[in-house]
Every structure is written in C-alpha cells, then in structure tokens.
C-alpha cells in the first residue's frame, strides 16, 4: 500500500525539478554515473539544483533509488572536497566542513551530515591522495610501455612513489599530526587501514610485483613500515624542502633492498611493522599531549 | 490545543521538571550537541515557547565562538600589543558570531513566559520572538540553517503540513531536527513507562498546576503519536534526505534529523 502512495507525489516533484533543471546539463552525467564529471563542475553553477534534480523516490523504486543515493554521496563528496581548502585554517574539524558547505552555497548546517570530529574529511582526503597516486603511477607506466621512458629500478621506483604520495601532504602538514591521531581512533581503524593497504598494494602492483607466495606479504609489510616511518619523520622535519625526510626514505628503501636478499627477511618484516606501530604510538601521544597543552 | 497551553504556560517548566524528573534538560542538551552549531548559524525554534532550546543554542554558540577567538589570538603571537588590543575589541563585540535564533510559537502566553525568562537569565542579543503557526510559518523561503521542534510536533494537527513548511523555510543544506516522545520497544520498560504515564503524571498535573485534564491529554497524545519509523517516512515524504533517528532512553524520546539537499 505504501509503495502505491509514493509515486504520484514523487513524480510531481520530479517534473518540477526537471523543469528547473532543464537548462542544466547535469541530468545526463547523473544517469551515466561517472565520478569524473562531478569533480569539476563550476562552483557557481547553482549547486543546490544538482541533487534536487533526480528527486524521485528516495524510498525505493528500484533503479531510481540507486541513482538518487549516488547523488547524495556525490554531494557529500563535493562538500568534503570544498572543505579541504579550509583545513589549513580550521584544522580537520566540522568547522572546516561547514566552511566548505558554505562555499558551495549550502547552509553551514550541512556539516551535520558528517561526524563532528572530521573523520570523514580526513578519510576522504586520504582516498583522494591515493587515487591521485594511482593515476600518476599509471601514467608513468604508460610512458614506459610506449618506450618514452626508462623503467626504473625497484628501489628508485619505490622511493619516488612514496615521495610523491607524501608530498601531497605538504599543504596540510601543520594539521596532519592531528589527522593521524584521528585516523588511529578505534572507530576509524578499519577504514584507514583499508586505505593504507590498498595504496601499498597499488605501489607494488605498478612496481611490477607478480609474486604469489609469502613474498607478497613481506613486501607489503616492509613497504608499509617504510611509508609509516617516513611519514612520521616528515611530521617532525623542519629542513628545507623536507630533504631530511627524503634522505631517511632513501636509507630505509636501501635497507629493505639489502635485507630482502638475506634470510633475515622475515625478522626484518616483523621489525619494520613493530617500528611502524611504535612510531605511530609515539606520534599519537605527542599529538595528544601537544593538543592538551594547547 | 491552544487552551491547553494557555493554562499550562506558566507552570510549563516546573511540570517538565517534575514529570521527566529533570531528564528533559539532558534531552535538550543532547539535541543541541547533535546540532553542533557553528557561529553564524540561523536557528528557527518552532513551538519553542519558553525558550529552552534557544538558550542552549546561544550558550553553545557563544562557547564555540570563544574557542575560535582564543585560537585566533594564539596565531597573533607576533603582533604588537596595539594590534592585539584592536583585534580583541573588534571580536569582543561579536561574541555570538552573528548567530541568531528565532523562537516561534502559536501561543502568546508561552512566548511571554519565554521573554521573561530570557530577561531574567540575561539573554539579550541574537534572540527574537515571533507568533506563528507551525503549519503556516510567517517566514520567507530558504531562510534558516536549522529548524528545531522540541516536544511540539505532536501538538500539530497536520504534521505533514508542518514538515512541508519546515522544508520550505530551510536553506539548501539546512537541517531539520525534531525531539519528541516516541515508542518504547522494550516490553518491560514499556509497561513501567505506561504505569508512570497514566498514574503519576496526571496526578502531578493536578497537584502542581491544578490541571488534571491537560496532562491527561498530554499522555494520550504521546501514545497516539506515530512511532519512529513512521515519522521518519513522513519526514522523507516532505523531501528531506539522510533522515535518521536516535533513540534516547530506549525510545521514550527520539531525535529525528533530516537535511534539505
């Protein structure tokens, strides 16, 4: 009985919205559900019309529901992206998200859609960085395949990939320790760990790793350790252009390379992981005490 | 409904405290915390008669604003004393950060009590009192950041109209929050709750406010009010997205939230 009740109401709203959005070309991209389109709509393009466009049946009429649900997610995506530019000033907080929503023409109350500690913003940022890294590595791989570039030796490849990924943190480096401590909250650990492992996976994939034996695990663990420790060093690095960090990275990668040829491989993997965790714990406690002091 | 609240207005706060054993303050605090307003928010509190939500909102926003100012001052470490003094002066006059709350109620008596309370407690800025009907709000479209209705929506004859009005006056991205008595699913608790509601509350009403019937009406209206899921569906019907509810005290009270996207 309920289902019968809804459609006429929804159709009315939909047709009204359609008339409003008739001069907007955003109807097409929504049906084809391509993420790319929504990363670059011009900011002054009446943002509130976009999600109102495919209004019909949030509560379910099969195909239309998933379309609508997607536009909600896409709106959230846009708000978080817009919020990133306010992070240097406000930190990874609900305030930054509110400013982001305001910049899109929405009410500041829209920040209520997200958790009040800014977790989603950080996770969104990490996921965006990982995507950027993937695209970068893919581009490089294409160049190599086309013969326009030399294939890098493994240690250089890893070094460059980690450096490129960490460089994306530079605009937000002041508030990044805060973000790290939030990512280590029990609630966020599944998602943040997921993002971390898939990024490491990606790097190894583009490095040409085709192993199907135990090596797969050790390689991932080693690189995770390298990445985490380098990130932590970067937090405390005040040298020009972060050269201390890159030197540290170079040394760690070199260590990993030499160690991978010896039997102490398994042991060093464990050590690398433990190092990573210890470093993370130290950073969290530092971040917490410095936050408390402030 | 109008007459009920006319007689009830003066003793409203006292009755609230005694009926809910003071927990209603906690509920209202939770509502404002959930709202998490930042300075510059424009709030419409409907059926907010005696101003409970409005005062909490102003307090919250004021403390957030203070923290913001403190943070800004810390960044001003390198300025001269004169510059710091000037910036402090400028910000001091803006202690609410342009946040405002409009309290709207259908009942003049309730508004009167609210205004007196505000004066008594020292709330002077950022507050307005408007007489209006939730089913037909005297405001323009797309005006408010947040719309709240605490323990008021069950007294509205046509809830769907009130929800539509809420949708209309909210800005895109605005939030709808509703705090209301709801259904307890736990059977044991439900029996105790029923016992308390039907035996104790009307008696309290007679003793404290001298009005048995109004409180009998109150308890009955709570029972007749749609349960959580149904209210959620009605809110979605009005066009809100990301509609969700949070049960407080096992369902005695529920906060529904929706966004105009």
Interface residues (C-beta under 8 A of the other chain):
Chain A: X2 X6 X9 X13 X47 X48 X51 X52 X55 X58 X59 X72 X75 X94 X95 X98 X101 X104 X105 X106 X107 X108 X109 X110 X111 X112 X113 X116 X294
Chain B: X34 X35 X36 X37 X38 X40 X41 X68 X74 X144 X145 X146 X170 X171 X172 X173 X174 X175 X233 X236 X237 X239 X241 X242 X257 X259 X261
